[in-house]
Structure formats: structure tokens, C-alpha cells
Amino acid sequence: MEKPIYLDYNATTPMDPLVFEAMKPYFVEEFGNASSSSHPYGWAANRAVKRAREQLAKVLNCHPSEIIWTSGATESNNMAIIGTVRQFLPQRTHIITANTEHKAVLEVFEMAEELGAEVTVLPVNEKGQITPHQVEKALRPHTRLVSLMMANNEIGTLHPIAEIAEQLKSKDILFHTDAAQAVGKIPLDLKHLPVDLLSISGHKIYGPKGIGALFLRKKNPCIQLKNLICGGEQEAGLRPGTLNVPGIVGLAEACQIAHEKMPEESKRLVQLRDQLIEKVLEECPGTLLNGHPKERLPNNASFSFEGLSADVFTLGLSGLALSSGSACTSASGKPSHVITALGRPESLARATIRIGLGRMTTAENIQTAADKIIAMVQKNSKISAIY
Ligand SMILES: Cc1ncc(COP(=O)(O)O)c(C=O)c1O
């Protein structure tokens, strides 16, 4: 059977063969434990981790000591949010986020509340954005942390992160951003963007799964976190456990490649994405584009179709591998919390598809996708008009 066209790059990406090549030696030949300091096997692994840390820091424009290796953005988010809350408790601790965050932030906020933090979840506007004014109004004397994603995984919307980060810096409130979807797709310079904590995931940027990083600012200010797990001294005791050397090497390589390719690739993807959006909106009246029309990821388009039920997608869109929400929530069968947060009714939230474009997406793929979507909508709106 022919494989469907892959259009789910916001869920995950295939590994770049160059990343795989860079990782290979660290599975079999250079298998040492990076913490073994008494023999060459350990030294080689340790050198590889050090090189990867420097490589990633250079791409992000931060200091290597500000990188903590984790298992992915989920763990980085947990470390940033719970680590901050535990650092401040039992003092009064108020933390703020938004209602379109990934579950890897929203559920962490629920856990923080159980631990004793006061929590505010801000509602986004109809384009999926939070304004600096909203954040300002929500602040309390004991607000310790604001966590807002850099780019949304379902609708691609970008928050005005730089403005919000500046505003919080002047008030000594920590700012965390989940950048799992943003890294490698939009420019990021940690010397000039005053965020304190930033989460990264390997598998969203053509790197391996099960590896990520947390950027933790060490200067102006020097952030202190409480560790979530214990049992060793790796990563300054913040993240004990034997380091995943191939994964670390792969993440750094993937990040560098993504940044090198970004100027050209994002231009190409914006063109393809906009062609798709234009065609679908033109040919399918009653279709809504979710998210901000301009301030959005280069590779994402999310549509809701008025009058269609969700089950028509499965049949009508065979041949396209896309998602009806985020990969993490589509299994639950619930309508997406992101689409309902935009003010769309549940029925519309269910009649939603997310298209994620990526490095292997061609103009022909997008033409096929547009044709299939348009045919599916036109056929099913005719049926709804008859009955
Ligand atoms: C915005 C966002 N945050 C966090 C995650 C989780 O990342 P990971 O799979 O690396 O834990 C994802 C992936 O779905 C995501 O899109």
C-alpha cells in the first residue's frame, strides 16, 4: 500500500540522515558513560556531550552551562514550572499561563496548584494570542513565573513573547516559554530575548525522539530551580541519570542544521502554506482558518469546516497523513481545547484539521492536499444541504 503524504510535521519529524550519521558512533563504538572519569570510554562520551552542549549553546546564543539535557519538552516544562514553584514554596507563589498551552504545561500547572501554588490560566483572543496588557493585569505581588508557549502546536499562533518577556524582566518575574514548536522554525537569540527558561524537543526538528533540553539562564538573573528527581549528580544534580549521549549529539546537530536551513526553508514553507490556505478558503465557503493570519508558524495551517462532521475526514482525506488536533489529544476523542479556546463551538472544534508542512513537503503534495480537502468539503456540504 502506498504511504499517505506526510502532513503532520507539528506532531513529529523524520530524522535528518546527517543527524543519524552524527549519532551512530555513540551507540556501539563510543558507548561509554559520560560520567565515567577514569578511562577513555568515558572521556570520549564526555567530550561528545561537551561538544554538543557548546554546539547547541552557539545556535541559541547562550552559555553552554545554561543547557540542561532532558528527555523532551514535556520534561523540560515540568522541570521549569515545578522546579520554580518548589523553589519558592512555602512562600506565596502565583504562576500564570494561557488556556491554549500544550497539556505538557496545562497539566503541570494543575500539579503546581496541588502543591500549593496559586494559578491563573489566561484566555486567549479569537486569534489565539495573549496580549502584554492581559499579563500585566493578571500580575500579583507574589507572581513568580509566567509560562507562555512561543508557538502553538495546533494553530501555529505566535504570542508577542519578546514584549512580554521585557515587561516581566523589569518586574523580576521569571518567564518560561515552551519553544518545542518554535525552535528551528523561527529565529531565536537568547542573548537578546530575555526569557529565563526555554524548553526544546529533539523530534520536532528532525532530531531523535526522547531527548530535549531546558535553557536555564545563569546570568542576570541566575535562576535557581529545585530538582524534580534525585539519584545522581548529572546536570548539576538537576537532572540525575546516565546521559543519553547519542540523543544529545543528535539534538545539537539537528538544531544546528535546522537553524542553518531556516531562512530558505521558512520562506519556501510560507509560500506553500499560503497557497494552501488561499485555495481552501476560496473554494470552501464556511471554512475558517484557525490562529493568527500572519503571526503564525511558517509550517502550520489549521482549518475548521462549518456544517461538516468529524467522521467525514477519515474517509474523505485518505492519502493524507494529517491530524484532527494535536497528536497528544486526538487519541482522547475530546474536541481540542485549543480550538474551543478560540471561541469556536464544540461541533466546529471537532470538524478541524491541522496540516503541518515540513522539509519533505513539495508543491505537488500541497496541490494534492488542497484538491482532496476541497473535494471532501464540497461533496459533504452537498450531502448536508440535501438532508
Ligand atoms: C508545544 C509542545 N510542547 C511540548 C510537547 C512535548 O514534547 P516532547 O514530545 O518532546 O515531550 C509538544 C509535542 O507534542 C509540543 O508541541
The ligand as a Tripos MOL2 file, in Angstrom:
@<TRIPOS>MOLECULE
LIG
   16    16     1     0     0
SMALL
NO_CHARGES

@<TRIPOS>ATOM
      1 C1          4.1740   22.8190   22.2380 C.3       1 LIG1
      2 C2          4.6300   21.4630   22.6700 C.ar      1 LIG1
      3 N1          5.1090   21.2960   23.9090 N.ar      1 LIG1
      4 C3          5.5410   20.1130   24.3470 C.ar      1 LIG1
      5 C4          5.4860   18.9950   23.5510 C.ar      1 LIG1
      6 C5          6.0010   17.6830   24.0730 C.3       1 LIG1
      7 O1          7.3000   17.4870   23.5870 O.3       1 LIG1
      8 P1          8.0710   16.1100   23.8180 P.3       1 LIG1
      9 O2          7.4110   15.1220   22.9220 O.co2     1 LIG1
     10 O3          9.4930   16.4130   23.4180 O.co2     1 LIG1
     11 O4          7.9630   15.7820   25.2510 O.co2     1 LIG1
     12 C6          4.9910   19.1100   22.2530 C.ar      1 LIG1
     13 C7          4.8780   17.9190   21.3860 C.2       1 LIG1
     14 O5          3.8240   17.4620   21.0530 O.2       1 LIG1
     15 C8          4.5490   20.3700   21.7950 C.ar      1 LIG1
     16 O6          4.0480   20.5330   20.5840 O.3       1 LIG1
@<TRIPOS>BOND
     1     1     2 1
     2     2     3 ar
     3     2    15 ar
     4     3     4 ar
     5     4     5 ar
     6     5     6 1
     7     5    12 ar
     8     6     7 1
     9     7     8 1
    10     8     9 2
    11     8    10 1
    12     8    11 1
    13    12    13 1
    14    12    15 ar
    15    13    14 2
    16    15    16 1
@<TRIPOS>SUBSTRUCTURE
     1 LIG1         1 GROUP 0 **** ****
